[in-house]
């Protein structure tokens, strides 16, 4: 599977997608207009190893809900991501059995190298 979960309204996501120069094999899913399903999230977790790794602690709601002062468990991270798209660290790039999460420069460079290596 080749897929990218992103936000169409996020300039960082758009810049990264442009930089990655993805082939038409990749399916793009705007998580604001097409919600993440339980199955999709479970597939991401299987590749990443945890829901926490997919969870964005930079989300505005994270601060507003004072989640940093709560003891969150894996099921909590899963539930929050399913409840509101902003809790997914973006973009999430799936290239076969590889997953790249977030927008750090290093993550994007590794994803780009993996995608374009043949």
Secondary structure, DSSP 8 states (H G I E B T S, - for coil): -EEEEE-TT-HHHHHHHHHHT--TT-EEEETTTS---HHHHHHHHHHHS-SGGGB-TT-HHHHHTTGGGS---HHHHHHHHHH-GGGB-S-EEEETTEEEES--HHHHHHHHHHHH--
